[in-house]
Amino acid sequence: MLPPIDELRERITENLSVFRRRGVPVPDGHRQAAVTICVLEDAERRPYTIVIKRVRQGRNPGQWALPGGRLDDGEEAVAAALRELAEETAVTGVSVAGLLDDYVADSGFVITPVVAFGGTQTARRDPREVASIHRIPLERFLAEGVPRWTTGGDGRSLLQMPLGPGILIHAPTGAILWQFAEVALRGGDLRVADVAQPTWTRR
């Protein structure tokens, strides 16, 4: 059971402040990206975060994702994460609680996850990039059966985050959300750098 939103904000901020985040230098041939796990509140002040479904053209077509994208030249990761959040979902004026580990994706990106709070504002999608926006109650991350594991066609163990009807999220987004649940919500010390991606997420 999660505490009231104000206490939850303090807990998440404290958990992230003591977490020894691992940054990753961008290897040759890779690019840097940043995403935001943005905690919002519904009318009853119940906390949720948003995930998006990408449009069916461009990078990561039709895939589940967190709002985010690549850094512009000279841009810092946090600034990029919040810029992409605003561009893709119209969520602005958020407060940053902390960062999770960088994740090196098979698609050639080093992803920096930023955790932020955005109050009671409502997300609105940019139809050029986002097919749909979905609310995930934070309680869902703590539910039985989240995460779960399956075996890929190549025999590797693959993470699955079942976060709602029709919402089954794999790495890299699933790995980032799993670390959010274990570190930010539970106060643990989980690392997800070795969580494998399905081959179809490399597009």
Summary of the structure (lengths in Angstrom):
residues: 203
radius of gyration: 15.7
end to end distance: 37.2
largest distance: 47.3
contacts: 647
relative contact order: 0.21
helix: 24%
strand: 31%
